[in-house]
Amino acid sequence: MNLSGNTFLPAVRSLSITFAATLIFGIPAVLSAMVDRTGRIPYRIGQVWARIILRLNGVRVRVEGLPNIDTKTSYVFISNHQSNLDGLAIGTSLPSPLRFVIKKSLLKIPIMGQAFKLGRMIPIDRSEGQKAIETINRCGRELTDGISALFFGEGRRSRDGKLQPFKKGGIIFSITSRLPLVPVTVVNSFNLMPAGALHIRKGTITIIIGTAIPTSGFGPEHADQLRERVWSVISENLKKYAPQTV
């Protein structure tokens, strides 16, 4: 990774903010998770952590579509994935306590990894195949009373900011768990922190929460149809709000 003189100090600043915020809020999150098995309290602490990181780096988050969400209903949110800022921006925007589907390797990060684990995030290793599916299904039974799951539809960050094809994991999960699907569009986070960047640029991320799509009565044979529907909603939002990213 090549850091020029113009980006070295901003990168150090961004990393220092993230490290300090993680140290300050990570320990309370871990401790609270020991008494709150639902993961709600550590998640709320995590929201404060995310807001501070974004705010101190000059990132504002604008949200559209909040009335589409009932805080007492559990959902499966499926989002595009432009940068490392996406989880922070979505986590501070949605009223629902979220169980992020994360890479299993993130559990190895000191403090943060333990907070992820005790916050009951959903860690998977895609190379494990059937075991990853079993983990997702087991965690899915805990999604009640407004606790929801978040999948990044593309499975990984976009390397160029463009919307990539979606995988079916989140769709199948929604069908088998009988939870409504909600498309979530992230706009402009790639421009603030492109792939490989350590420096977070100042700017605004827009989060667009779509209308819930019921999955009751659908079977695995409808997965491609639902995947295309969710992808199309997000694609249209990107064309409307950020033509350069599509």
N, C-alpha and C positions, 0 to 999 in steps of 0.2 A: 504494500500500500504506500503510495507516494504522497507525502504531505509537503506542499510548498510553504514558503514563508508566510503567504497570505492566509493559509488555512491552519497552520500549526497551532497558533495561540487560540483561535476560536475552537479548534478541536479539543485542546487541553481543557478549555473552559467548559465545553459541553460534557466531556467525560467526567470532569471534577464535580459538576452539578449532579450528574447521574449517580456517581459513587457516593457523594455526601447524602443525597436524598435516600438512597438505598440503605445506607448505614443507619440513618435516623429513623426511617419508617419500617425497615425490614425486621428489626428486632421486635418492636411492638406487634407487628403482624404475626410473627411466629408465636409470640407469647399468647396473643388473643386466640389464635387457632387452637391452642391446647384446651381452651374451655368452650370454644364455640365450634362444634363439630359440623355445623351447616356451612361454614366458610363465609358467612355474611359479614362478620366483623372484620376479618382480615381483608376481605374484598373492599370494604369501605375505606380502610386504611390505605389500601393500594390505590384507590381513586385519588386520595389526597396526594400520595406520592407522585402519581402521574400528572396531576394538575400542576404541582410545583415544578416538575421537570419541564413541562411544556411552557409554563409561564416565564420561568427564569431564562429560558432560551428564546423568548420572544414569539412563541407560537400560540396563536389564538385558534379556538375551535368553534365553528358555527354549525348548529344542528338544525336540520329540517325534518319534519315528519314525526316528532315526538307524540302527537295525538294518536298515531297509529298503534301505540303500544299500551297495553293494559298491564300495570305493574303486578297484578295478581296472577297473570297468565304466564306460563313457561313457553319459550319459543326456541327454535333453532335459527340463529342469525347466520347468514352466509354473506361474507364480504369479499371484495377484491383486496389485493395486498400489494401496496406500492412501496412501502418502506417500513423501517423499524419503529416509526412513529404511529403506525396504524393502531396497534393494540392500545397505546396510551390514549389516543384520540377517541377511539370507540369506547374504551372503558370509562372515560369521563363523560361520555355523551348519553349512554343508555341507562335508563333507570333500573333495569333488571340486573341483579347480581349475576355475573357471567362466569361460566366455566370455559376457559379458553382451551381449545385443542392445541397443545404445544409439542414441540420436539422434546423427546425424552432427555436429550443431552442437556437441556436447560436446567434440569434438576441438579446438575453438578455445580452450578454457579453458587458460590458462598452466599449465605443469607437469602438471596433472592430465590435460589432453588428450593430451599427449605420452606420459604413462604409460599411458593407455587404448590408444593406438595401438600402442606397443611391447609392451604386455601382450596384444596380439592380441584385443582386444574386437571385437565385430562391429558396426561403425557403419553405419546405414542412414538414408536419407532416403525416407520413404514416398511422397513426391511423385515419386520417380524410377521407381517401378513396376518394370519389368523389370530395371533395373540393381540395385535393392535385392535382388531375388530372386537375381540372379547372385552378389552379394556374400555373401549368406547361404549359398548352395550351395557356393561356393568355400571359405568358412571351415568349413563342415561337414565337409569332407574331413580337416580337422586334428583332429577330435574322436576321439581314440584313447587307450587306456591310462588311462582315468579322467578325461580332460579332457572337460568337459560344457558344454552351452549352457543359458542361462537366458533365457526369454521371459516378459515380463509379458503375460498373456493378454488383458487389456483394451486393451493398446496404449498406454495413458496412465494417469496417476494419476486415481483417483476424486475428483471434486470434492466429494462429500458423504459419503464413507466407505462407500457402498453398493456391492455387487458389480455390475459392469456385464457386458453380454454379451461373450464372448470372440471375438477374431479367429481366423482359421484358420492364420495364418502359422506359428506354432510347431508346430501339428499336422501340417501338410504337410511341414515340415522334418523332423519325427520320422519320418514315413512314408518319405520319400525317402532319408533317411540310415540307415534301419533301426535307429534307436536307441530304446530304451524311453522311454516318457513317464512322468514322475513329477509328480503334482500337489503343489504347495507352497502351504500356506495361511499368510498373514501376518495375525495378529490383534493389534489395538489400536494399530498404528502411526499410524493416522489421528488417534486421540485425543491422541497425543504430539506430532504435527506435522501439523495439518490443511493443506489446500491454501492457499497464500498466506502461511503462517506462517514466520517466521524464528526464532522462539523454540522450542527443543526442550524439552518438558516431561519431568519425571522419571516413570519408570514401567517397565512390563515389556512387551516384545513377545514373543509366542509364535509360534514357527515350527513348523508341523506338516508333516512329510515323509510323503507318502503312499506306497502300494505301487506299484511300477513296473508299467506297463501295456505289454506287448509290442506292437510294431507290425509285426513280421515277418509277411508274408502279407497285410497290409492295403494298399489302394490309395487314391488320392485320393478315390474315391467313398465311402470310409468316414470322411472328414474330419469331417463333421458329427456322426456318431455318436461319434467319439472326443472331439470338442470338448465335446459335451454331457456325456460321462462325466467328463471332467476338471473341467468347471464344476460339476457336481453334487457331486463329492467336496469341492471347496473351499466350495461353498455350505453343505453339511451341516456342515462343520467350523465355519464362521462362526456357524451357528445354534446349535451346541453350545457354543462358547466365547464368542461375543459376539453375542447375539441382536439388540442394538441396531444392528449394522452391516449387517444383511441387509435 
